[in-house]
Amino acid sequence: MVVMKRLLLIIFIEVLCISVYAQNLLGIVTNDKGTPMPYATVYIEALKQSAICDANGRYEFVALPKGKHTLRASFIGYHTATMVVDTETMTHADFKLSEEVVSLNEFIVLPKGMDFCQYVMSQLDKNRKPLKKRLASYDCRTTATMEKSIDLSELRKQRTIRFALWVAGWAKNFDTFVKYKDLRMTMAEDVHFNKGTITNSKLQIISTIPKLTASELKSIGKKDWFLDDNSYDRFYDEMHKKIKALQSKKSKYKLSFHGSYEEGGKTIYIMRYGHTQVDVVSGCWQIRRMRYKSNSRSIYFEFQELSPGVFLPVSGHAEYDINYTGYPKGTVKMSMSYKYRNIVKLKK
């Protein structure tokens, strides 16, 4: 519930004024069969800005600086596609991704008694450092959209649940979710990271469908929605726990290697355990992609190298199918993207 709460409550979207110096850009990402690819990531390296495709494979950038930009479209299991777009003359750019060719031929000399899977994961864990030891500071604006389609008015023991949430200060927000079966919310917030300390701007509620009352908006705006969380450290701390569990004889999961692929001149190793897949960058041993997929949950995150040897999350998608006995059925989805600025590397 804690992980779900963190993932589903970070809800934003960025809106900028369009001027003569800016241009919107939109497009669709499909596979080589022409099928739209929901939640693929389109990333602009020079601007450190990403957009995530919706359920129809559609993406959009708002108010890009006019000029030429190099865009990269990517999704787990597919080759990354690159395109140079000139926003002086183009407002639309479509991508077609082909399936990744995975190699299983690895020639690495390993420490005695260690298999390849253990080697990759041990290097990932060994290289784990707090973000404040990698970067001095940066600014980031995270954008995301949360969609809820579940009738909570049918939820059992509502009075008990509401009382517990009232104690925690979440009762009014719960009432809002009960009131609207279908709800789409977009919000925005800026985050400043400096020597490990994170400060946040005031939460901005951009739009809601349907339109909420002033009281409902005020209640939502009072919460921090866990935006003071350091997502980089959280991902690596979770990976550390997974690796320790895998090393235990009691672990019910088995680690397996599923090949490698080349991307941007780097070798990426595909590791799987249980429902989790993590793509690890050789050499700097950072997370490139991470996915968790079960019958009821699907979570996917993309990372990009924003500073040499430092891959930060640039997009993510979480989808939950609420289909438990005694609970109303429905889905909750959240998609997010991150725009980084003013990245300052630590002085050696």
C-alpha positions in Angstrom: 0.0 0.0 0.0 2.9 2.4 0.7 4.4 1.9 -2.7 1.0 2.2 -4.3 0.3 5.4 -2.3 3.6 6.9 -3.4 3.1 6.0 -7.0 -0.5 7.1 -7.3 -0.3 10.3 -5.4 2.5 12.0 -7.4 0.1 13.6 -9.9 1.1 16.5 -12.2 1.1 18.1 -15.6 3.0 21.0 -17.1 1.3 23.9 -18.9 3.3 26.8 -20.4 2.2 29.9 -22.3 2.8 29.7 -26.1 4.7 32.6 -27.6 6.4 33.4 -30.8 9.4 31.7 -29.4 7.7 28.4 -28.7 5.9 25.6 -30.5 3.8 22.6 -29.6 4.8 19.2 -31.0 2.7 16.0 -31.0 2.7 12.6 -32.6 2.0 8.9 -32.3 4.4 6.0 -31.4 3.6 2.7 -33.0 5.3 -0.7 -33.4 6.4 -2.0 -36.9 2.9 -3.4 -37.4 1.3 0.0 -36.9 -0.1 -0.8 -33.5 -0.1 2.2 -31.1 2.3 1.8 -28.1 0.7 3.1 -24.9 3.1 4.6 -22.4 6.2 4.7 -24.6 8.6 7.5 -23.8 9.6 10.3 -26.1 12.6 12.2 -24.7 14.5 15.4 -25.8 18.0 15.1 -24.5 19.1 18.7 -24.9 16.1 19.9 -22.9 16.2 17.0 -20.4 12.4 16.8 -21.0 10.2 13.8 -21.6 6.6 13.0 -22.6 4.8 9.7 -22.1 2.3 8.3 -24.6 -1.3 7.9 -23.6 -3.4 4.8 -24.1 -3.6 5.5 -27.8 0.2 5.9 -28.3 -0.1 9.7 -28.5 2.4 12.1 -27.0 2.6 15.9 -26.9 5.2 18.5 -25.9 3.9 22.0 -25.1 5.8 25.2 -25.9 9.1 23.8 -27.1 11.7 26.4 -28.1 11.7 26.9 -31.8 14.5 25.2 -33.7 16.0 21.8 -34.2 15.6 19.1 -31.5 16.7 15.5 -31.3 13.9 13.2 -30.1 14.2 9.6 -28.9 11.3 7.3 -28.6 11.8 4.2 -26.5 10.0 1.3 -24.8 11.2 -1.8 -23.1 11.8 -4.6 -25.6 12.1 -2.3 -28.6 14.9 -0.5 -30.4 15.1 3.2 -29.5 14.1 5.4 -32.5 15.8 8.8 -33.1 14.5 11.8 -35.1 15.6 15.4 -35.6 12.6 17.7 -35.6 12.6 21.3 -36.6 9.8 23.1 -34.7 10.1 26.1 -37.0 8.3 24.0 -39.7 7.0 20.8 -37.9 4.2 20.4 -35.4 3.9 16.6 -35.8 6.3 13.7 -35.6 5.4 10.0 -35.6 7.7 7.2 -34.5 7.7 3.5 -35.4 9.6 1.1 -33.1 10.9 -2.3 -34.0 11.4 -5.2 -31.6 14.8 -5.4 -29.9 17.3 -8.0 -31.0 18.7 -9.5 -27.8 22.1 -11.2 -27.7 22.8 -14.1 -25.3 26.5 -14.3 -26.0 28.4 -12.8 -23.1 32.2 -13.0 -22.6 33.1 -11.6 -19.2 35.6 -13.0 -16.8 33.8 -13.4 -13.5 35.2 -13.7 -9.9 35.6 -17.3 -8.9 32.3 -19.0 -7.8 30.1 -16.2 -9.1 27.6 -16.6 -12.0 26.8 -13.9 -14.5 23.5 -12.9 -12.8 25.1 -12.5 -9.4 27.9 -10.5 -11.0 25.5 -7.9 -12.7 23.3 -7.5 -9.6 26.3 -7.3 -7.3 27.8 -4.5 -9.4 24.5 -2.7 -9.4 24.3 -2.9 -5.6 28.0 -2.1 -5.2 27.6 1.1 -7.2 24.6 2.3 -5.2 25.3 5.8 -3.9 23.0 8.5 -2.5 22.1 11.0 -5.2 23.8 13.8 -3.1 27.1 12.0 -3.7 26.5 12.0 -7.5 25.0 15.4 -8.1 25.2 18.8 -6.3 21.9 20.1 -7.4 19.2 20.2 -10.1 15.7 21.6 -10.7 12.9 19.3 -11.9 9.3 19.7 -13.0 7.4 16.5 -12.9 4.2 16.1 -15.0 1.7 13.3 -14.6 -1.9 12.4 -15.1 -4.0 10.2 -12.8 -7.1 8.5 -14.1 -9.6 6.7 -11.8 -12.4 4.5 -12.9 -13.8 2.8 -9.9 -17.1 3.2 -8.0 -16.0 3.6 -4.3 -19.6 4.3 -3.2 -19.9 0.5 -3.2 -16.9 0.1 -0.9 -17.7 -1.8 2.3 -17.2 -0.3 5.8 -17.0 3.2 4.5 -17.5 4.8 7.9 -14.6 2.9 9.4 -12.4 3.7 6.5 -13.4 7.4 6.5 -12.7 7.7 10.2 -9.2 6.2 9.8 -8.5 8.6 6.9 -10.0 11.5 8.9 -7.4 10.8 11.6 -4.7 11.0 8.9 -6.2 14.1 7.3 -7.3 12.4 4.1 -11.1 12.2 4.7 -12.1 15.0 2.3 -10.0 13.6 -0.5 -11.6 10.2 0.1 -15.0 11.8 -0.1 -14.0 13.3 -3.5 -12.9 9.9 -4.8 -16.2 8.3 -3.6 -18.3 11.1 -5.2 -16.8 10.7 -8.7 -16.6 7.2 -10.2 -14.5 8.5 -13.2 -12.0 11.1 -12.3 -9.0 12.5 -14.2 -6.7 15.0 -12.5 -3.6 16.8 -13.7 -1.3 18.7 -11.3 2.1 20.3 -11.4 4.9 21.0 -8.9 8.5 22.1 -9.2 11.2 20.4 -7.1 14.7 21.8 -6.3 17.4 19.3 -5.2 20.4 20.8 -3.4 23.0 18.7 -1.6 20.4 16.1 -0.7 17.7 18.5 0.4 14.5 18.8 -1.6 12.3 21.9 -1.6 8.9 22.0 -3.4 6.8 24.8 -5.0 3.2 25.0 -4.1 1.1 22.3 -5.7 -0.7 23.5 -8.9 -3.9 21.8 -9.9 -4.1 22.4 -13.6 -7.4 20.6 -14.5 -9.9 18.0 -13.4 -12.5 16.1 -15.3 -15.2 16.4 -14.1 -14.7 19.9 -12.7 -14.3 19.8 -8.9 -15.6 22.3 -6.4 -13.4 25.0 -4.8 -13.6 23.1 -1.5 -12.5 19.8 -3.2 -9.6 21.5 -5.0 -8.5 23.2 -1.8 -8.4 19.9 0.0 -6.4 18.2 -2.7 -4.0 21.2 -2.9 -3.2 20.9 0.9 -1.4 17.6 0.5 2.2 17.3 -0.6 1.5 14.0 -2.4 5.0 12.8 -1.5 6.6 15.2 -3.8 9.5 15.7 -1.4 10.5 12.1 -2.0 13.9 11.4 -3.7 12.8 9.0 -6.4 16.4 8.2 -7.4 17.4 7.0 -3.9 14.0 5.2 -3.5 14.6 3.1 -6.6 18.1 2.0 -5.6 17.0 1.4 -2.0 14.3 -0.9 -3.2 16.8 -2.6 -5.5 19.1 -3.1 -2.5 16.3 -4.8 -0.6 15.5 -7.1 -3.6 19.2 -8.1 -4.0 19.5 -8.9 -0.3 16.3 -11.0 -0.5 17.7 -12.8 -3.6 20.9 -13.7 -1.6 18.8 -15.3 1.1 18.2 -19.0 0.9 14.6 -18.3 1.8 13.9 -16.2 -1.4 11.1 -17.6 -3.4 12.4 -15.9 -6.6 15.1 -17.0 -8.9 17.3 -14.5 -10.7 17.8 -15.1 -14.4 19.7 -13.4 -17.3 17.7 -12.7 -20.5 20.3 -11.3 -22.8 21.7 -7.9 -23.7 21.2 -5.2 -26.2 23.2 -2.1 -27.4 21.8 1.4 -27.0 23.7 4.6 -27.3 27.0 2.9 -27.4 26.3 1.1 -24.2 25.6 -2.6 -23.4 22.4 -3.1 -21.4 21.8 -6.4 -19.5 18.3 -7.7 -19.0 17.8 -9.3 -15.5 14.5 -10.8 -14.3 13.3 -12.1 -10.9 9.7 -12.9 -10.1 7.5 -10.3 -11.8 10.3 -7.7 -12.0 12.6 -6.9 -14.9 15.5 -4.5 -14.5 17.8 -3.4 -17.4 21.2 -2.6 -16.1 23.8 -0.4 -17.9 27.2 -2.1 -18.1 30.2 -0.1 -16.9 28.4 2.5 -14.8 26.0 -0.1 -13.5 22.9 2.1 -13.4 19.2 1.3 -14.0 18.1 2.0 -17.6 14.6 0.5 -17.4 12.5 -1.2 -14.7 9.2 -3.1 -15.1 7.0 -4.9 -12.7 4.0 -6.8 -14.2 1.5 -9.1 -12.5 -2.1 -9.9 -13.2 -3.4 -6.8 -11.3 -0.5 -4.4 -11.4 1.8 -3.0 -14.1 4.6 -0.5 -13.3 7.2 0.7 -15.8 9.9 3.4 -15.5 12.5 4.8 -18.0 15.8 6.3 -17.0 18.1 8.5 -19.0 21.8 9.5 -18.5 21.4 13.1 -17.5 25.0 13.4 -16.2 27.9 11.0 -17.0 27.2 7.8 -15.1 24.0 9.1 -13.6 20.7 7.8 -15.0 17.6 9.6 -13.5 14.0 8.6 -14.1 12.4 10.5 -17.0 9.0 8.8 -17.3 6.9 6.2 -15.6 3.5 4.6 -15.7 1.6 2.6 -13.1 -1.7 0.8 -13.7 -3.7 -1.1 -11.1 -6.7 -3.4 -11.7 -8.8 -3.4 -8.6 -10.4 -6.8 -8.8 -10.4 -8.2 -5.2 -13.2 -10.1 -3.6 -15.5 -7.8 -1.7 -14.2 -4.7 -3.4 -15.7 -2.7 -6.3 -14.0 -3.4 -9.6 -12.2 -0.8 -11.5 -8.8 0.7 -12.5 -6.4 3.4 -11.4 -3.8 4.7 -13.8 -1.0 7.2 -13.4 1.5 8.4 -16.0 4.3 10.8 -15.3 7.2 12.6 -16.9 10.1 14.6 -15.6 11.8 17.8 -17.0 15.2 18.5 -15.5 17.1 21.8 -15.5 20.3 23.3 -14.0 22.0 20.0 -13.3 25.2 20.7 -11.4 27.8 17.9 -11.1 29.8 17.5 -7.9 33.3 18.8 -8.0 36.0 16.1 -7.9 
